[in-house]
Amino acid sequence: MGDDATRFQRPRASPAADRPEARRESRERAVELQDLRRVEARLRILLAAASTTASRASILEACRGIGQVICDELGWDFVGVWALHPSTWVLRCTDTWSRPESGLAALECSVRAAALPPGVGLPGAAWATRQVQWFSGDGTGDHDPLVASHPQLIMPPSFIAAGLRGGLAVPVRCDEDVLTVIEIRGRRAHDPDPALADLLDTIGVQIALAELRGRAELRSELAQRELEEAREQLEAVMTCAPAVIATLGKDDAILFLNRSWPYLNDRQRVGAPWKDFVEPSRQAPMAAALQQVFESGAHQFHQVAISGPDGRARWLSNHVGPMRIGGSIAAAVVISQDITESKQAEVELANAQRLASVGTLAAGVAHEINTPVQFVSDSVHFVRDAGAEVLALVETLEALPRLVLDGAPSAELLDAATAAAAAIDGADLGYLRDNLPKALDRALEGLERVATIVRAMKEFAHPAQKDMAAVDLNRAIQSTLTVATSEYKYTADLATELGELPPVVCHVNDINQVVLNIVVNATHAISDRLKGSDGRGTITVRTTRQGEQVVIAISDTGGGIPESIRSRIFDPFFTTKEVGRGTGQGLAIARAIVKDKHGGDLTFETQIGKGTTFLIRLPIAGKPRSG
């Protein structure tokens, strides 16, 4: 049996046991035994703390478990875990534990309902001071200097009624940040143990670090999960994007590709040079755009045609921009879209627009043709009637030679001569001699006018050519003005000042469309200004050469463009005309043709009350090639 078993045996009588030295030795052994038990208790508490933090338990579980171990080792009875309520800024007991045999279940319920401001009560003092608080009094304030000088340590009446006396409170903290406080109470007071207090302070720090480490790991896991979800979403978006998105390095290698280009070969892959998938003759625009991006960081836009798997041309629109990492350009991002269908739609729209213009002008053109045709008709009728008279005269005159040759009597010859003279007088040969040539000239002039109109219509409505070609721009403009005669003839006079121009490389049908749209707009502007009067305006068309460009200036004497709408006149579908008179597409299409398709410019100058001049600038050599 051990010391505890022999503790209650009757001591043997020994005179030596009553000696002072023996009593002193006995007290020393008792102190040593007590110190040993304290050391063992500390070790068990430390071991339990290490096991708890290693198990990655929650902070509530760790605090409750450590409190139970302390109670078991020190013979205390109650554990409460306190935390700061963020909205009310008071401490509330989030968990409690008591020995089953202690009869403190009712106390647990009352403690859970309590609220302590930081600094009040034993838990509040530990929270406020961030230090272990050890209280060994009865908590009533009577005969307790500590409580007398620190009233906040007075125990709640419920604790006193339950027979609890001293206790301690351990802040679970990391530096100045307190996460929770472990409160431990017992019915038996314990003298403060500085070594144990230091150990509990260390354990509180360990629990706090473990909790913060767990929170950090949880945040990291959540962030990693969110990152994975974001990556999956990004990959899904990139896959569904209606464009091929690639990242190209400075060494021309493909660093990223959201999906394969369907119109290139199957050898393409990340890490391969982009030039492996583009024909050498098509590489220049992309190479030039990449160089500009890496050197200046400026975004580049260009279009390029490549050959598809079926050998047919495919048009790509490329947007090339810089990818910056750490303030420097590390790669280039290329967004490539197949715009072949859009290109085809542009051609179809241009053809439809041209045909729509022809349809709009059809009535006017028919009227223009009707006038010279009427000249021809009137002249032909005059010649026909004159011819009938001349033929009747010839028939009468033909009788005289026959009678003379046949030896007819004088009386019969006289009658025939008389009839011929009467026929000559009736035919009015002088009138016919003066007007027959004029009638024929009018007929020829009318036919020439009809031919001019038909030729102009043919040139205007001729199917567009696929490629640009050098054309006589002045002649094209004259044809367009001829076709548009019916639009302006009743409203304005036309003045042309066509300078000497070299052949201009362009899509002539598109330029014809631009000129027509602007002339029609000029006519409407003059009509609006002169509405209700008999006046007429003037439309002036000039062509000049300026360096490597030609300029077509179309001026009108309308009312000018109000300042409030000047920034919008080239916007699609913007119009100030009444319904049925304009769609708002004319100037938008004109600008797209001039700027995008020809590399030129379309601007205007206007003065209120005086009119507007539209300036079409076209490069003589055609649109410059990208790169």
C-alpha positions in Angstrom: 0.0 0.0 0.0 1.2 3.5 -0.7 1.5 6.6 1.5 -2.3 7.3 1.3 -3.1 3.8 2.5 -0.8 4.1 5.5 -1.8 7.6 6.3 -4.7 6.5 8.6 -2.8 3.8 10.6 -2.1 4.3 14.3 1.4 5.7 14.6 3.8 3.7 16.6 5.1 5.1 19.7 8.5 6.4 19.1 10.2 8.8 21.4 12.4 9.9 18.5 9.4 11.0 16.5 8.7 13.8 18.8 12.1 15.3 18.3 12.1 18.7 16.5 14.4 17.4 13.8 11.9 14.6 13.0 9.0 17.0 12.8 11.0 19.3 10.6 12.0 16.5 8.3 8.4 15.4 8.1 7.2 18.9 7.1 9.9 19.1 4.5 8.9 15.7 3.0 5.3 16.9 2.9 6.2 20.1 1.1 8.4 18.1 -1.3 5.5 15.7 -1.9 3.1 18.7 -2.5 5.6 20.3 -4.9 5.9 17.0 -6.7 2.1 16.7 -7.1 1.9 20.2 -8.4 4.6 19.5 -11.0 2.8 16.3 -12.0 -0.5 18.2 -12.3 1.2 20.9 -14.5 2.7 18.2 -16.7 -0.7 16.5 -17.1 -2.3 19.8 -17.9 0.4 20.6 -20.4 0.1 17.2 -22.0 -3.7 17.6 -22.2 -3.2 21.0 -23.8 -0.7 19.6 -26.3 -3.1 16.8 -27.2 -6.0 19.2 -27.5 -4.2 21.6 -29.9 -2.8 18.6 -31.9 -6.3 17.2 -32.4 -7.3 20.5 -34.2 -10.4 20.8 -31.9 -12.4 24.0 -32.1 -11.6 26.7 -29.7 -14.8 26.0 -27.7 -13.9 22.3 -27.4 -10.3 23.1 -26.5 -11.3 25.6 -23.7 -13.8 23.2 -22.3 -11.4 20.3 -22.3 -8.5 22.3 -20.7 -11.0 23.6 -18.0 -12.1 20.0 -17.2 -8.4 18.8 -16.9 -7.6 21.8 -14.6 -10.7 20.9 -12.4 -9.6 17.3 -12.3 -6.1 18.1 -11.4 -6.8 20.9 -8.9 -10.1 19.7 -7.4 -12.2 22.5 -8.7 -15.8 22.2 -9.8 -17.0 24.6 -12.5 -15.8 25.8 -16.0 -17.3 28.7 -18.0 -16.1 29.8 -21.4 -16.6 33.5 -22.2 -16.5 35.4 -25.5 -17.2 38.9 -26.6 -20.5 39.4 -28.3 -19.6 41.6 -31.3 -22.9 43.6 -31.5 -23.4 44.4 -27.8 -19.7 44.5 -26.8 -20.3 42.4 -23.6 -18.9 39.1 -22.5 -21.3 36.2 -22.7 -20.8 32.6 -21.5 -20.9 30.4 -24.5 -20.2 27.1 -22.8 -20.2 25.6 -19.2 -19.2 22.4 -17.4 -19.5 21.2 -13.9 -18.8 18.1 -12.0 -21.9 15.8 -12.2 -21.8 15.3 -8.4 -21.4 19.0 -7.7 -25.0 19.9 -8.2 -24.2 23.1 -10.2 -26.6 22.4 -13.2 -28.9 25.3 -12.2 -25.8 27.6 -11.9 -24.8 26.7 -15.5 -28.2 28.0 -16.8 -27.9 31.3 -14.9 -24.3 31.9 -16.0 -25.3 31.3 -19.7 -27.8 34.1 -19.3 -25.3 36.6 -17.8 -23.5 39.4 -19.6 -20.3 41.1 -18.4 -18.7 44.3 -19.7 -15.0 43.9 -20.3 -13.2 44.6 -17.0 -16.1 43.5 -14.8 -16.0 40.2 -13.0 -13.2 37.7 -13.0 -13.6 36.9 -16.8 -13.9 40.6 -17.6 -10.7 41.3 -15.6 -8.8 38.7 -17.5 -10.2 40.0 -20.8 -9.3 43.6 -20.0 -5.8 42.9 -18.5 -5.0 40.0 -21.0 -3.4 38.2 -18.0 -4.3 35.2 -15.9 -6.4 36.3 -12.9 -6.2 34.2 -9.8 -8.7 34.9 -7.0 -8.5 33.0 -3.7 -11.0 34.8 -1.5 -14.7 34.1 -0.9 -15.8 36.9 -3.2 -18.0 38.7 -0.8 -15.6 41.6 -0.2 -15.4 40.9 3.6 -11.9 40.6 5.0 -10.5 40.4 1.4 -8.1 43.2 0.6 -8.0 42.2 -3.1 -11.8 42.4 -3.5 -11.9 45.6 -1.4 -9.5 47.3 -3.8 -11.0 45.7 -6.9 -14.8 45.6 -6.5 -15.1 44.1 -10.0 -13.9 40.8 -8.6 -16.9 40.4 -6.3 -18.5 37.1 -7.2 -22.1 37.1 -8.5 -24.6 36.1 -5.8 -25.4 32.9 -7.7 -21.8 31.8 -7.3 -21.8 32.6 -3.6 -25.1 30.8 -3.1 -23.7 27.8 -4.8 -20.8 27.8 -2.4 -18.1 28.7 -4.9 -15.2 30.6 -3.5 -12.0 31.4 -5.3 -11.2 30.8 -9.0 -9.1 31.8 -11.9 -9.6 33.1 -15.4 -7.3 32.4 -18.3 -7.4 34.6 -21.4 -7.0 32.7 -24.6 -5.0 35.4 -26.6 -2.6 36.1 -29.3 -0.6 39.2 -28.5 -3.2 41.8 -27.7 -6.1 40.0 -29.3 -8.2 38.0 -26.7 -10.4 35.3 -28.3 -12.1 33.8 -25.2 -11.6 33.5 -21.5 -11.7 30.3 -19.5 -13.2 30.8 -16.0 -12.6 28.0 -13.4 -14.3 28.0 -10.0 -14.4 25.7 -7.0 -15.9 25.3 -3.5 -12.4 25.2 -2.1 -10.1 28.1 -2.3 -6.6 27.6 -3.8 -3.6 29.8 -3.1 -2.2 31.4 -6.2 0.4 29.3 -8.0 2.6 31.7 -10.1 4.2 28.8 -12.0 0.8 27.3 -12.9 -0.4 30.8 -13.9 2.5 31.2 -16.3 1.8 27.7 -17.7 -1.9 28.5 -18.2 -1.0 31.8 -19.9 1.2 29.8 -22.3 -1.5 27.3 -22.9 -4.0 30.1 -23.6 -1.6 31.5 -26.2 -1.2 28.0 -27.7 -5.0 27.5 -28.0 -5.3 31.0 -29.5 -2.5 30.3 -32.0 -4.0 26.9 -32.9 -7.4 28.6 -33.4 -6.0 31.4 -35.5 -3.9 28.9 -37.5 -7.1 26.8 -38.1 -9.0 29.9 -39.1 -6.2 30.9 -41.5 -6.1 27.4 -42.9 -9.9 27.5 -43.3 -9.7 30.8 -45.0 -6.9 29.5 -47.2 -9.1 26.4 -48.1 -12.0 28.6 -48.8 -9.9 31.0 -50.9 -8.4 28.0 -52.7 -11.9 26.6 -53.3 -13.1 30.0 -54.5 -10.1 30.3 -56.7 -10.8 26.9 -58.2 -14.4 27.8 -58.7 -13.4 31.1 -60.3 -10.9 29.3 -62.5 -13.6 26.8 -63.5 -16.0 29.7 -64.2 -13.3 31.6 -66.1 -12.6 28.5 -68.2 -16.3 28.0 -68.9 -16.6 31.6 -69.9 -13.5 31.5 -72.0 -14.7 28.3 -73.7 -18.1 29.9 -74.4 -16.6 33.2 -75.6 -17.5 33.9 -79.2 -13.9 34.4 -80.0 -10.5 32.7 -79.8 -8.5 34.2 -77.0 -4.8 33.6 -76.9 -1.8 34.8 -74.9 1.4 35.2 -76.8 4.9 35.6 -75.3 7.6 37.9 -76.5 9.2 34.8 -78.2 6.0 34.3 -80.2 5.1 31.2 -78.3 1.4 30.5 -77.5 1.1 30.7 -73.7 -2.6 30.2 -73.4 -5.4 29.3 -75.8 -9.1 29.1 -74.8 -9.9 26.8 -77.7 -8.6 25.7 -81.0 -9.0 27.8 -84.1 -11.3 25.7 -86.3 -10.0 27.0 -89.5 -6.3 26.2 -88.8 -4.4 22.9 -88.8 -4.5 20.5 -86.0 -0.9 21.0 -85.0 -1.6 24.1 -82.9 -1.0 23.7 -79.2 0.2 25.7 -76.2 3.9 26.3 -76.4 4.1 26.3 -80.2 4.9 29.5 -82.2 1.9 31.2 -83.5 3.6 31.6 -86.9 3.3 27.8 -87.4 -0.4 28.3 -88.0 -0.5 31.3 -90.2 0.7 31.4 -93.8 3.9 33.5 -94.3 2.2 35.9 -96.6 -0.4 36.6 -93.8 1.9 37.1 -90.9 2.9 40.7 -91.4 -0.2 42.4 -89.8 0.0 40.2 -86.7 3.8 40.6 -86.3 3.5 44.4 -86.6 0.7 44.6 -84.1 2.6 42.5 -81.6 5.7 44.7 -82.0 3.6 47.8 -81.3 2.0 46.3 -78.2 5.4 45.1 -76.7 7.1 48.4 -77.5 4.4 51.0 -76.7 1.6 49.1 -74.9 -0.9 50.6 -77.2 -3.9 48.4 -78.2 -3.9 47.3 -81.9 -6.7 46.4 -84.2 -6.4 44.8 -87.6 -8.2 42.5 -90.0 -6.6 39.8 -92.0 -7.7 37.2 -94.5 -6.5 33.6 -94.2 -7.3 30.4 -96.1 -9.6 28.1 -94.4 -9.5 24.3 -94.5 -11.7 24.3 -97.6 -9.4 26.8 -99.4 -11.9 29.6 -99.1 -10.9 32.9 -97.6 -11.8 33.5 -94.0 -11.7 37.0 -92.5 -10.4 37.5 -88.9 -10.7 40.6 -86.8 -7.9 40.8 -84.2 -7.6 42.9 -81.1 -4.1 42.8 -79.6 -3.5 44.3 -76.2 -0.8 44.1 -73.5 -0.8 41.8 -70.5 1.0 43.7 -67.6 2.5 41.9 -64.7 4.4 43.9 -62.1 4.1 47.0 -64.2 5.8 45.6 -67.2 4.4 44.0 -70.4 4.9 40.2 -70.0 2.8 39.0 -72.9 0.2 40.0 -75.5 -3.5 39.0 -75.4 -5.0 38.4 -78.8 -8.8 38.2 -79.2 -9.6 36.9 -82.7 -13.1 36.7 -84.2 -14.2 35.2 -87.4 -16.0 38.0 -89.2 -16.3 36.2 -92.6 -20.1 36.3 -92.3 -20.0 39.9 -91.3 -17.9 40.7 -94.3 -20.4 38.9 -96.5 -23.2 40.7 -94.8 -21.5 44.1 -95.4 -21.3 43.3 -99.1 -24.9 42.2 -99.2 -25.9 45.3 -97.3 -24.0 47.6 -99.6 -25.7 45.9 -102.6 -29.1 46.2 -101.0 -28.5 49.8 -100.2 -27.4 50.5 -103.7 -30.4 48.7 -105.1 -32.7 50.5 -102.6 -31.3 53.7 -103.9 -31.9 52.7 -107.5 -35.5 51.8 -106.5 -36.0 55.1 -104.8 -34.6 57.0 -107.8 -36.5 54.8 -110.3 -39.5 57.1 -110.6 -37.3 60.2 -111.0 -35.2 58.4 -113.6 -38.2 57.4 -115.5 -39.4 61.0 -115.5 -35.9 62.1 -116.7 -36.0 59.6 -119.5 -39.6 60.5 -120.4 -38.7 64.1 -121.3 -36.1 63.3 -124.0 -38.3 60.5 -125.2 -41.0 63.0 -125.7 -38.6 65.1 -127.8 -37.9 62.1 -129.9 -41.6 61.2 -130.2 -42.6 64.7 -131.3 -39.8 65.0 -133.8 -40.5 61.6 -135.3 -44.2 62.5 -135.7 -43.3 65.7 -137.4 -40.9 63.9 -139.7 -43.5 61.3 -140.5 -46.2 63.9 -141.4 -43.7 65.9 -143.4 -42.6 62.8 -145.2 -46.1 62.0 -146.1 -46.5 65.4 -147.7 -43.2 65.2 -149.5 -44.1 61.7 -150.8 -47.4 63.0 -152.1 -45.6 65.8 -153.8 -43.1 63.5 -155.3 -45.9 61.3 -156.6 -47.6 64.3 -158.3 -44.3 65.4 -159.8 -43.5 62.0 -161.1 -46.5 62.3 -163.5 -45.0 65.2 -165.5 -41.9 63.4 -166.9 -44.0 60.4 -167.8 -46.6 62.5 -169.8 -43.8 64.4 -171.6 -42.1 61.2 -172.6 -45.3 59.7 -173.7 -46.1 62.7 -175.9 -49.3 63.7 -174.1 -51.4 66.6 -175.5 -50.6 70.1 -174.3 -53.8 70.3 -172.4 -53.0 67.2 -170.4 -49.5 68.5 -169.7 -50.9 71.8 -168.6 -53.3 70.1 -166.2 -50.5 68.0 -164.7 -48.2 71.1 -164.4 -51.0 73.0 -162.7 -51.6 70.1 -160.2 -47.8 69.9 -159.5 -47.6 73.6 -158.8 -50.6 73.3 -156.4 -48.9 70.4 -154.6 -45.7 72.3 -154.3 -47.6 75.3 -152.8 -49.5 73.0 -150.4 -46.4 71.2 -149.2 -44.8 74.4 -147.9 -41.3 73.2 -148.8 -39.6 76.2 -147.2 -41.1 75.3 -143.8 -40.1 71.7 -144.2 -36.6 72.7 -145.4 -36.1 74.8 -142.2 -37.6 72.4 -139.6 -36.9 68.9 -140.7 -33.2 69.1 -139.8 -34.1 70.7 -136.4 -36.6 67.9 -135.7 -33.9 65.3 -136.5 -31.4 67.1 -134.3 -34.0 67.2 -131.4 -34.5 63.5 -131.8 -30.8 62.8 -131.8 -30.4 65.0 -128.7 -33.2 63.2 -126.9 -31.7 59.8 -127.8 -28.3 60.9 -126.5 -29.9 62.1 -123.3 -31.6 58.8 -122.8 -28.4 57.0 -123.5 -26.6 59.1 -120.9 -29.2 58.4 -118.3 -29.2 54.7 -119.1 -25.4 54.6 -119.0 -25.3 56.4 -115.7 -27.8 54.0 -114.2 -25.8 51.1 -115.5 -22.6 52.4 -114.0 -24.3 53.2 -110.7 -26.1 49.9 -110.3 -23.3 47.8 -111.6 -22.4 44.9 -109.2 -19.6 45.8 -106.8 -16.1 44.5 -107.6 -14.4 42.4 -105.0 -11.2 44.3 -105.1 -10.4 48.0 -105.4 -9.6 49.3 -108.8 -8.2 52.5 -110.3 -11.1 54.6 -111.6 -11.9 57.9 -113.1 -13.5 59.5 -110.1 -14.9 62.5 -111.9 -16.7 60.4 -114.4 -18.2 58.3 -111.6 -19.4 61.4 -109.8 -21.0 62.7 -113.0 -22.8 59.5 -113.4 -24.1 59.6 -109.9 -25.3 63.2 -110.3 -27.1 62.3 -113.5 -28.9 59.5 -111.7 -29.8 61.8 -108.9 -31.1 64.6 -111.1 -34.7 63.9 -110.2 -33.9 64.3 -106.5 -32.6 67.9 -106.7 -33.8 69.4 -110.0 -37.0 70.9 -108.6 -35.2 72.2 -105.4 -31.7 73.2 -106.3 -29.3 74.1 -109.1 -26.3 71.9 -109.5 -22.8 73.4 -109.9 -19.8 71.2 -110.6 -16.1 72.1 -110.3 -14.3 68.9 -111.1 -10.6 69.3 -111.0 -7.9 67.2 -112.7 -7.5 64.0 -110.8 -5.3 60.9 -111.2 -6.9 57.5 -111.2 -8.1 56.7 -107.7 -8.0 53.2 -106.3 -11.3 52.5 -104.6 -14.6 50.6 -104.7 -16.3 52.9 -107.1 -19.8 51.7 -106.4 -19.4 52.5 -102.7 -18.1 56.0 -103.4 -21.1 56.5 -105.8 -23.3 55.5 -102.9 -21.6 58.0 -100.5 -22.0 60.8 -103.0 -25.6 60.0 -103.6 -26.4 59.9 -99.9 -24.8 63.2 -99.3 -26.5 64.8 -102.3 -29.9 63.5 -101.2 -29.3 65.0 -97.7 -28.2 68.3 -99.2 -31.5 68.4 -101.2 -33.5 67.7 -98.1 -31.6 70.4 -96.2 -32.3 73.0 -98.9 -36.0 71.9 -99.2 -36.4 72.3 -95.4 -35.0 75.8 -95.5 -37.0 77.0 -98.5 -40.3 75.3 -97.4 -43.2 77.5 -98.4 -41.3 79.7 -100.8 -40.5 79.6 -104.5 -36.8 80.0 -104.0 -34.1 77.6 -105.1 -30.9 76.5 -103.5 -27.5 75.4 -104.9 -25.6 72.2 -104.6 -22.0 72.5 -105.5 -19.7 69.5 -106.1 -15.9 70.1 -106.2 -13.1 67.7 -106.6 -9.4 68.5 -105.9 -6.2 66.8 -105.2 -4.4 67.4 -101.9 -1.1 65.6 -101.7 -1.7 61.9 -101.8 -5.4 62.3 -101.3 -8.3 63.5 -103.4 -11.1 65.6 -101.8 -14.7 65.5 -102.8 -16.5 68.6 -101.4 -20.3 68.6 -101.5 -21.9 71.9 -100.4 -25.5 73.0 -100.0 -27.2 76.3 -99.2 -29.4 74.7 -96.5 -29.9 75.9 -93.0 -26.8 74.3 -91.5 -26.6 71.6 -88.7 -27.6 72.7 -85.2 -24.7 72.4 -82.7 -26.8 70.2 -80.4 -26.8 67.3 -82.9 -23.5 67.7 -84.7 -21.9 65.0 -82.6 -24.6 62.5 -83.6 -25.2 62.9 -87.3 -23.0 59.9 -88.1 -24.7 57.7 -85.5 -26.7 54.8 -87.0 -30.5 55.4 -87.2 -30.2 59.0 -86.0 -32.3 61.3 -88.1 -34.2 64.6 -87.8 -36.4 63.9 -90.7 -40.0 62.9 -90.4 -41.1 59.3 -90.6 -40.9 58.0 -94.2 -38.4 60.5 -95.4 -35.2 59.1 -93.8 -33.9 56.1 -91.9 -30.8 57.6 -90.3 -28.6 55.2 -92.2 -27.3 57.3 -95.0 -24.5 59.2 -93.3 -23.6 56.2 -91.0 -23.1 54.0 -94.1 -21.2 56.8 -95.8 -18.7 57.2 -92.9 -18.2 53.4 -92.6 -17.5 53.2 -96.3 -15.0 56.1 -96.3 -13.2 55.4 -93.0 -13.3 51.7 -92.5 -13.3 50.4 -96.1 -11.1 53.0 -97.8 -8.9 54.4 -95.0 -10.1 57.9 -95.7 -12.1 60.4 -93.7 -15.5 62.0 -93.8 -16.0 65.4 -92.1 -18.2 68.4 -92.4 -18.2 72.2 -92.0 -21.4 74.0 -91.2 -22.8 77.4 -90.5 -26.3 78.1 -89.3 -28.3 79.9 -92.0 -25.6 79.4 -94.6 -25.3 75.7 -95.3 -23.1 72.7 -94.9 -20.1 71.2 -96.7 -19.2 67.5 -96.5 -15.6 66.7 -97.2 -14.8 63.2 -98.5 -11.0 62.4 -98.4 -9.7 59.3 -100.1 -6.1 58.0 -100.5 -5.2 58.0 -104.2 -3.4 54.7 -103.8 -6.2 53.0 -101.9 -6.4 51.9 -98.3 -3.0 51.4 -96.7 -2.2 47.8 -95.8 -2.0 47.0 -92.1 1.6 46.5 -91.0 
